[in-house]
Amino acid sequence: MADMLVELIQKFIDGSEATLNSLFNSMVNLVFFIERELNAIQVQGGTKIDFNGIYQVIFSYACFILVIVFIAKLVKIYFLQNDGDAEKSPIHLIIGMMKAVIVMICCKEIYDLFVGIVSNFLDSILNAMPVQTVSLAESLSNNIAGGIFTAIACLVLLITWLILICQFIMKGVEMLLMRMGIPFASIGLLNSDEGVFPEYIRGFLMTAFTLVVQLALINLSILVMVNGHLIYAIAIAITAVNTPMLL
């Protein structure tokens, strides 16, 4: 019975090889540029999802709303005088309008620069604990030789890694939605408190920091597992799963 269970776990691990190796090699892109993965999906008629087209529609509507909100604020503050501080110079409102326009136009370039900085930061950390290029499924299979206990430990570690992959995909979708919503969030720059825009920036920073911590822990988990310390590898991988709650 034990041998059958070990064999079943072995087949499960072997079947996960393509998923593990392909996804762990591109985790940064999976989180920050998930549309590159989704572009391979074809919808009805063989066409692909046009994320650039979706963004252009959002950008156009956000521009219309920005102009409407700007004019409405001018009327309410300086003509009707029933909103804000009429004694305040209108130059502040104009500066807020210019800031919003700049963010709308340059957000893609700024985002690419932001991702580049995060990637370099992550690479610097991972270079301090290098892992030789290995097949994760093969490394797990090598640890199964200890019998039913090590087989179950390898299965737990594999499931934890798969949970992490799902977390990264979820984060990638969240980041995609947040990027799509930047034109609308930048409208808040017209307000003195900048509306929801600071929270948007905080969300990007927290996601980036969480990703760096999780990938560093995954790298450490793989390094420990390759050296035969399964329990430590499981504990580190579980810590990586719980990182968003810890932060």
C-alpha positions as CSV (number, residue, x, y, z in Angstrom):
1,M,0.0,0.0,0.0
2,A,2.8,2.4,0.9
3,D,4.6,1.6,-2.3
4,M,1.5,2.4,-4.3
5,L,1.1,5.7,-2.5
6,V,4.8,6.6,-3.2
7,E,4.3,5.7,-6.8
8,L,1.2,7.9,-7.1
9,I,3.0,10.8,-5.5
10,Q,5.9,10.3,-7.9
11,K,3.6,10.4,-10.9
12,F,1.9,13.6,-9.5
13,I,5.3,15.3,-9.1
14,D,6.4,14.2,-12.6
15,G,3.3,15.7,-14.1
16,S,4.0,19.0,-12.5
17,E,7.4,19.5,-14.0
18,A,6.4,21.7,-17.0
19,T,4.3,23.9,-14.8
20,L,6.9,24.4,-12.1
21,N,9.8,25.1,-14.4
22,S,8.0,27.4,-16.8
23,L,6.3,29.5,-14.2
24,F,9.1,29.9,-11.7
25,N,11.4,31.1,-14.4
26,S,9.1,34.1,-15.2
27,M,7.5,35.1,-11.9
28,V,8.4,38.8,-12.2
29,N,6.7,38.9,-15.6
30,L,3.8,36.9,-14.3
31,V,3.0,39.4,-11.6
32,F,3.9,42.7,-13.3
33,F,3.1,41.8,-17.0
34,I,0.5,39.1,-16.8
35,E,-1.1,40.3,-20.0
36,R,1.8,38.8,-21.8
37,E,0.8,35.4,-20.6
38,L,-2.9,36.1,-21.2
39,N,-2.2,37.3,-24.8
40,A,-1.8,33.6,-25.8
41,I,-5.4,32.9,-24.9
42,Q,-7.7,33.1,-28.0
43,V,-11.3,34.1,-27.7
44,Q,-14.2,33.3,-30.0
45,G,-13.2,33.6,-33.7
46,G,-9.5,33.1,-33.0
47,T,-8.8,36.7,-32.0
48,K,-6.8,37.6,-28.9
49,I,-7.6,39.8,-26.0
50,D,-6.5,43.4,-26.9
51,F,-5.4,44.8,-23.5
52,N,-4.0,47.9,-25.2
53,G,-7.4,48.6,-26.7
54,I,-9.1,48.2,-23.3
55,Y,-6.6,50.6,-21.8
56,Q,-7.2,53.2,-24.6
57,V,-10.9,53.1,-23.9
58,I,-10.3,53.6,-20.2
59,F,-7.8,56.4,-20.9
60,S,-10.3,58.2,-23.2
61,Y,-13.2,58.1,-20.7
62,A,-10.8,59.1,-17.9
63,C,-9.7,62.2,-19.9
64,F,-13.4,63.2,-20.4
65,I,-14.1,62.8,-16.7
66,L,-10.9,64.7,-15.8
67,V,-12.0,67.7,-17.8
68,I,-15.5,67.6,-16.4
69,V,-14.3,67.4,-12.8
70,F,-11.8,70.2,-13.4
71,I,-14.5,72.5,-14.8
72,A,-16.9,71.5,-12.1
73,K,-14.4,72.3,-9.4
74,L,-13.6,75.7,-11.0
75,V,-17.3,76.6,-11.0
76,K,-18.1,75.4,-7.5
77,I,-15.0,76.9,-5.9
78,Y,-14.6,80.2,-7.7
79,F,-18.1,81.0,-9.0
80,L,-20.6,79.4,-6.6
81,Q,-18.1,79.4,-3.7
82,N,-19.8,76.4,-2.1
83,D,-16.9,74.0,-2.3
84,G,-13.2,74.2,-1.2
85,D,-11.4,77.4,-0.4
86,A,-12.3,80.3,-2.7
87,E,-9.4,82.3,-1.3
88,K,-6.9,79.8,-2.6
89,S,-5.2,80.6,-5.9
90,P,-6.6,78.7,-8.9
91,I,-3.0,77.9,-9.8
92,H,-3.2,75.0,-7.4
93,L,-6.1,73.4,-9.2
94,I,-4.3,73.9,-12.6
95,I,-1.1,72.3,-11.2
96,G,-3.3,69.3,-10.0
97,M,-4.7,69.1,-13.5
98,M,-1.2,69.1,-15.1
99,K,0.0,66.4,-12.6
100,A,-3.0,64.2,-13.5
101,V,-2.4,64.6,-17.3
102,I,1.3,63.8,-16.9
103,V,0.5,60.7,-14.9
104,M,-2.1,59.5,-17.4
105,I,0.3,60.0,-20.4
106,C,3.6,58.7,-18.8
107,C,2.2,55.9,-16.5
108,K,3.4,53.1,-18.8
109,E,7.0,54.4,-19.0
110,I,7.0,55.1,-15.2
111,Y,5.7,51.6,-14.6
112,D,8.4,50.0,-16.8
113,L,11.0,51.9,-14.9
114,F,9.5,50.8,-11.6
115,V,9.5,47.1,-12.7
116,G,13.1,47.4,-13.8
117,I,14.2,48.7,-10.4
118,V,12.3,45.9,-8.7
119,S,13.9,43.3,-11.0
120,N,17.4,44.6,-10.3
121,F,16.8,44.7,-6.6
122,L,15.5,41.1,-6.7
123,D,18.4,39.9,-8.8
124,S,20.9,41.4,-6.3
125,I,19.2,39.4,-3.5
126,L,19.0,36.2,-5.4
127,N,22.7,36.4,-6.5
128,A,23.6,36.2,-2.8
129,M,22.1,32.7,-2.6
130,P,22.5,31.3,-6.0
131,V,20.7,28.0,-7.0
132,Q,22.1,25.9,-9.8
133,T,19.7,25.4,-12.7
134,V,17.8,22.3,-11.7
135,S,14.5,20.6,-12.6
136,L,12.3,21.1,-9.6
137,A,10.3,17.9,-10.2
138,E,13.5,15.9,-10.6
139,S,14.9,17.3,-7.3
140,L,11.7,16.4,-5.5
141,S,11.8,12.9,-7.0
142,N,15.3,12.5,-5.7
143,N,14.1,13.2,-2.2
144,I,11.4,10.5,-2.4
145,A,14.0,7.7,-2.0
146,G,13.6,7.9,1.8
147,G,10.2,6.2,1.7
148,I,6.6,7.2,2.5
149,F,7.5,10.0,4.9
150,T,9.7,11.8,2.5
151,A,7.2,11.2,-0.3
152,I,4.5,12.9,1.7
153,A,6.9,15.7,2.6
154,C,7.7,16.3,-1.0
155,L,4.0,16.3,-1.9
156,V,3.3,19.0,0.8
157,L,6.2,21.1,-0.5
158,L,4.9,20.7,-4.1
159,I,1.4,21.8,-3.1
160,T,2.8,24.8,-1.2
161,W,4.7,25.8,-4.4
162,L,1.5,25.5,-6.4
163,I,-0.3,27.7,-3.9
164,L,2.4,30.3,-4.4
165,I,2.0,30.1,-8.1
166,C,-1.7,30.8,-7.7
167,Q,-0.9,33.7,-5.4
168,F,1.4,35.2,-8.1
169,I,-1.3,34.8,-10.7
170,M,-3.8,36.5,-8.5
171,K,-1.4,39.3,-7.8
172,G,-0.7,39.6,-11.5
173,V,-4.4,40.1,-12.2
174,E,-4.7,42.6,-9.4
175,M,-1.7,44.6,-10.8
176,L,-3.3,44.5,-14.3
177,L,-6.6,45.9,-12.9
178,M,-4.7,48.6,-10.9
179,R,-2.7,49.6,-14.0
180,M,-5.9,49.8,-16.0
181,G,-7.4,52.1,-13.3
182,I,-4.5,54.5,-13.1
183,P,-6.1,57.1,-15.4
184,F,-9.2,57.2,-13.1
185,A,-7.1,57.2,-9.9
186,S,-5.0,60.2,-11.2
187,I,-8.2,62.3,-11.3
188,G,-7.9,62.4,-7.5
189,L,-4.8,64.6,-8.0
190,L,-7.2,67.5,-8.5
191,N,-8.1,67.3,-4.8
192,S,-5.9,68.8,-2.1
193,D,-5.5,65.3,-0.5
194,E,-4.8,63.7,-3.9
195,G,-7.8,61.4,-3.6
196,V,-7.1,57.7,-3.9
197,F,-3.9,58.2,-5.8
198,P,-1.5,57.8,-2.8
199,E,-3.3,54.5,-2.0
200,Y,-2.7,53.3,-5.5
201,I,1.1,54.0,-5.3
202,R,1.2,52.3,-1.9
203,G,-0.5,49.3,-3.4
204,F,2.2,49.0,-6.2
205,L,5.0,49.4,-3.6
206,M,3.5,46.8,-1.3
207,T,3.0,44.3,-4.1
208,A,6.6,44.8,-5.3
209,F,8.0,44.3,-1.8
210,T,5.9,41.3,-1.2
211,L,7.0,39.8,-4.5
212,V,10.7,40.3,-3.7
213,V,10.3,38.7,-0.3
214,Q,8.3,35.7,-1.6
215,L,10.7,35.0,-4.5
216,A,13.7,35.2,-2.2
217,L,12.0,32.7,0.2
218,I,11.1,30.4,-2.8
219,N,14.7,30.6,-3.9
220,L,15.8,29.7,-0.3
221,S,13.3,26.9,-0.1
222,I,14.6,25.4,-3.4
223,L,18.2,25.7,-2.2
224,V,17.4,24.0,1.1
225,M,15.3,21.3,-0.7
226,V,18.1,20.5,-3.1
227,N,20.4,19.9,-0.2
228,G,18.0,17.4,1.3
229,H,16.4,19.4,4.1
230,L,12.7,18.9,3.3
231,I,11.2,20.1,6.6
232,Y,13.1,23.4,6.4
233,A,12.1,23.8,2.8
234,I,8.4,23.3,3.7
235,A,8.6,25.8,6.6
236,I,10.2,28.4,4.4
237,A,7.7,27.8,1.6
238,I,4.8,28.2,4.0
239,T,6.3,31.4,5.3
240,A,6.4,32.6,1.7
241,V,2.7,31.8,1.3
242,N,1.9,33.8,4.5
243,T,4.1,36.8,3.5
244,P,1.2,39.0,2.3
245,M,-0.5,38.6,5.7
246,L,2.8,39.3,7.5
247,L,3.3,42.5,5.6
